[in-house]
Amino acid sequence: MTHANPTQAYPDASRCSHASAPQPSVPMPPGPHADCDGGDCDVLVIGGGPAGTTAATLLARKGWRVTLLEKDKHPRFHIGESLLPMAMPILQRLGALEKVAAVGTFKQGADFPRDDGGEGYNSFDFARAYEVKYPHAYQVPRAEFDQVLFEHARENGVDAREQIKVEHVEFSDSGQPVVHACDADACKSGGEHVFRPRYLVDASGRDALLGGKFKIKRKNRKHQSAAVFSHFSGVKRREGTDAGNVSIYRYAHGWIWLIPLPDDVMSVGAVCSPAHMKTRRGDSEGFLMRTLATVPEIQARMQGSERVGPVHATGNYAYECTRMCGPNWVLVGDAYTFVDPMFSSGVFLGMHGAEKAAEMIDCVLREPARERELQRALVNHFNVGLDEFKWFIYRFTSPTMKHLFANPRNYLQIEQAVIAMLAGDVFDSAGVRKRLRIFRVLYTLTAIGMLPKALGHWWRRRRANRAGFDDDAAQSVSQAGSQAGSQASSQASSQ
Ligand SMILES: Cc1cc2nc3c(=O)[nH]c(=O)nc-3n(C[C@H](O)[C@H](O)[C@H](O)COP(=O)(O)OP(=O)(O)OC[C@H]3O[C@@H](n4cnc5c(N)ncnc54)[C@H](O)[C@@H]3O)c2cc1C
């Protein structure tokens, strides 16, 4: 996707004409009909994951009355454990960085195998990034991370409620959102709540509540993949300061992650092409272990390890909504789009989009006439950064990218710009973006030099994407092998 004005800066709250006035200790009066379940609320946020809690907390800190609804009860399992450095300043602005550090593993960088067939790897340390903004991040058990952010939202004045599921949303003739929600399993017995906020934030993740309502959610045709993953103990970590690295390996049908979590837990997952997923016979655990066994370095690191969690499988998960916002509503995080977790960008993109959406909403609630202008700027800003990730993701398993990542060179600080991208610095740095353009030229020239291999890969990928999935399982998460504790290494070697 290209955008008309990629360098256009998002006009944040500092450019909202009322923003220079002192923050009111009592918020602006609510709209004429704002009513959230009997109380006033300016903003209703659907979904208590990282995107929803970020938007809710920031808006509450600006003085708005915010209600946040989460259908589950924290702590609950979620995938998405490797954070990017650029999420750290957002956590700082939320006031939650220290709490997150307390539940995470220190992450200094990401590593990718060398091209020599051995066990060597190249570590891309965030401290070497171009114009380094934040030198490290954390790997987090999402159950704890999400709980920390949810409770933090509450501490910041958000009316944060769990086990309340939004069932449907409608808009009144004047465009005001009307949100119908139920206590867990209690709708039939009268547990219905009705909310009429002035603004609605959909952060419902892959449920994509408004995406479904407006029929604007589309499967990503350029990139289709599925994933199988679990938690293991006893997996060998990198040495020294690399011990917290996320390790990324390619294999014939996709790529594999190893994410070190606290308490000797390693999150291990395989992302597959549709064609490979179709070869799955029997249970997900066998499929995962067979796939891991195709990479000798992974087998070596997992020797003697033990599975300590259920095996989860997700169907085709890449999608996007054709709109990000409309009158009195905005989509943030996975409720808007999800591409692929290859560069661990999901949580950061969700939190960044939520922060920018909160700035937009803060302005719009003060100056409703500017809504369209501010929404346009938000969409442009967000999609430009998202496209940087997409460009790398679509090409990551190609022989050309494999070659470039296995043989990094820092000509013109291009390697540093790639590290900045890996850190999530894709939105605001003209220097990074300029160097990433040069990287694209380098990629094309390298691909021409490796033409037969590059064409072969392009053809296989095209065929795999066309094959698609039998079921459009964008939402589905299945679990298998719910009893943890099988011997991973013996499975890996026996299959
Ligand atoms: C295989 C895989 C691996 C990944 N690995 C990484 C990684 O390493 N790093 C990374 O950054 N990202 C990763 N991601 C992406 C990451 O999981 C998401 O991008 C991230 O969780 C998005 O946050 P969110 O707040 O938008 O949505 P979520 O975290 O999904 O939160 C949405 C919340 O909304 C709630 N909800 C849904 N519907 C309703 C409703 N009707 N009413 C009330 N509440 C509702 C849900 O219960 C949920 O708590 C991965 C994704 C996959 C599929």
The ligand as an SDF file (V2000), in Angstrom:
LIG
                    3D

 53 58  0  0  0  0  0  0  0  0999 V2000
    1.4120  -16.6660   16.6040 C   0  0  0  0  0  0  0  0  0  0  0  0
    1.5280  -15.2320   17.0690 C   0  0  0  0  0  0  0  0  0  0  0  0
    2.7050  -14.7900   17.6720 C   0  0  0  0  0  0  0  0  0  0  0  0
    2.8240  -13.4570   18.0890 C   0  0  0  0  0  0  0  0  0  0  0  0
    3.9870  -13.0040   18.6600 N   0  0  0  0  0  0  0  0  0  0  0  0
    4.1250  -11.7040   18.9840 C   0  0  0  0  0  0  0  0  0  0  0  0
    5.3120  -11.2060   19.5940 C   0  0  0  0  0  0  0  0  0  0  0  0
    6.2590  -11.9420   19.8730 O   0  0  0  0  0  0  0  0  0  0  0  0
    5.3720   -9.8860   19.8940 N   0  0  0  0  0  0  0  0  0  0  0  0
    4.3350   -9.0300   19.6280 C   0  0  0  0  0  0  0  0  0  0  0  0
    4.4530   -7.8370   19.8960 O   0  0  0  0  0  0  0  0  0  0  0  0
    3.1930   -9.4690   19.0840 N   0  0  0  0  0  0  0  0  0  0  0  0
    3.0590  -10.7710   18.7570 C   0  0  0  0  0  0  0  0  0  0  0  0
    1.8800  -11.2190   18.2350 N   0  0  0  0  0  0  0  0  0  0  0  0
    0.8070  -10.2590   18.0200 C   0  0  0  0  0  0  0  0  0  0  0  0
    0.0760   -9.9290   19.3120 C   0  0  0  0  0  0  0  0  0  0  0  0
   -0.4730  -11.0960   19.8580 O   0  0  0  0  0  0  0  0  0  0  0  0
   -1.0260   -8.9250   19.0240 C   0  0  0  0  0  0  0  0  0  0  0  0
   -0.6420   -8.0350   18.0080 O   0  0  0  0  0  0  0  0  0  0  0  0
   -1.3950   -8.1130   20.2670 C   0  0  0  0  0  0  0  0  0  0  0  0
   -1.8140   -8.9430   21.3050 O   0  0  0  0  0  0  0  0  0  0  0  0
   -2.4990   -7.1070   19.9070 C   0  0  0  0  0  0  0  0  0  0  0  0
   -2.9730   -6.4630   21.0490 O   0  0  0  0  0  0  0  0  0  0  0  0
   -4.4890   -5.9380   21.1040 P   0  0  0  0  0  0  0  0  0  0  0  0
   -4.6250   -5.2320   22.3870 O   0  0  0  0  0  0  0  0  0  0  0  0
   -4.8090   -5.2540   19.8460 O   0  0  0  0  0  0  0  0  0  0  0  0
   -5.3690   -7.2570   21.0790 O   0  0  0  0  0  0  0  0  0  0  0  0
   -5.4610   -8.4350   22.1960 P   0  0  0  0  0  0  0  0  0  0  0  0
   -4.1830   -8.5260   22.9300 O   0  0  0  0  0  0  0  0  0  0  0  0
   -5.9350   -9.6330   21.4700 O   0  0  0  0  0  0  0  0  0  0  0  0
   -6.5700   -7.9120   23.1650 O   0  0  0  0  0  0  0  0  0  0  0  0
   -7.9190   -7.8530   22.7810 C   0  0  0  0  0  0  0  0  0  0  0  0
   -8.7690   -8.0470   24.0130 C   0  0  0  0  0  0  0  0  0  0  0  0
  -10.1270   -7.7930   23.6640 O   0  0  0  0  0  0  0  0  0  0  0  0
  -10.9490   -8.6970   24.3660 C   0  0  0  0  0  0  0  0  0  0  0  0
  -12.2130   -8.7860   23.6320 N   0  0  0  0  0  0  0  0  0  0  0  0
  -12.4170   -9.3150   22.4050 C   0  0  0  0  0  0  0  0  0  0  0  0
  -13.7050   -9.2200   22.0530 N   0  0  0  0  0  0  0  0  0  0  0  0
  -14.3380   -8.6150   23.0950 C   0  0  0  0  0  0  0  0  0  0  0  0
  -15.6920   -8.2470   23.3380 C   0  0  0  0  0  0  0  0  0  0  0  0
  -16.6600   -8.5010   22.4330 N   0  0  0  0  0  0  0  0  0  0  0  0
  -16.0040   -7.6430   24.5050 N   0  0  0  0  0  0  0  0  0  0  0  0
  -15.0580   -7.4040   25.4360 C   0  0  0  0  0  0  0  0  0  0  0  0
  -13.7550   -7.7420   25.2630 N   0  0  0  0  0  0  0  0  0  0  0  0
  -13.3930   -8.3350   24.1020 C   0  0  0  0  0  0  0  0  0  0  0  0
  -10.1410   -9.9820   24.3380 C   0  0  0  0  0  0  0  0  0  0  0  0
  -10.5510  -10.8690   25.3530 O   0  0  0  0  0  0  0  0  0  0  0  0
   -8.7190   -9.4650   24.5460 C   0  0  0  0  0  0  0  0  0  0  0  0
   -8.3420   -9.4440   25.9100 O   0  0  0  0  0  0  0  0  0  0  0  0
    1.7400  -12.5600   17.8620 C   0  0  0  0  0  0  0  0  0  0  0  0
    0.5600  -13.0200   17.2750 C   0  0  0  0  0  0  0  0  0  0  0  0
    0.4490  -14.3400   16.8750 C   0  0  0  0  0  0  0  0  0  0  0  0
   -0.8360  -14.8010   16.2260 C   0  0  0  0  0  0  0  0  0  0  0  0
  1  2  1  0
  2  3  1  0
  2 52  2  0
  3  4  2  0
  4  5  1  0
  4 50  1  0
  5  6  2  0
  6  7  1  0
  6 13  1  0
  7  8  2  0
  7  9  1  0
  9 10  1  0
 10 11  2  0
 10 12  1  0
 12 13  2  0
 13 14  1  0
 14 15  1  0
 14 50  1  0
 15 16  1  0
 16 17  1  0
 16 18  1  0
 18 19  1  0
 18 20  1  0
 20 21  1  0
 20 22  1  0
 22 23  1  0
 23 24  1  0
 24 25  2  0
 24 26  1  0
 24 27  1  0
 27 28  1  0
 28 29  2  0
 28 30  1  0
 28 31  1  0
 31 32  1  0
 32 33  1  0
 33 34  1  0
 33 48  1  0
 34 35  1  0
 35 36  1  0
 35 46  1  0
 36 37  1  0
 36 45  1  0
 37 38  2  0
 38 39  1  0
 39 40  1  0
 39 45  2  0
 40 41  1  0
 40 42  2  0
 42 43  1  0
 43 44  2  0
 44 45  1  0
 46 47  1  0
 46 48  1  0
 48 49  1  0
 50 51  2  0
 51 52  1  0
 52 53  1  0
M  END
$$$$
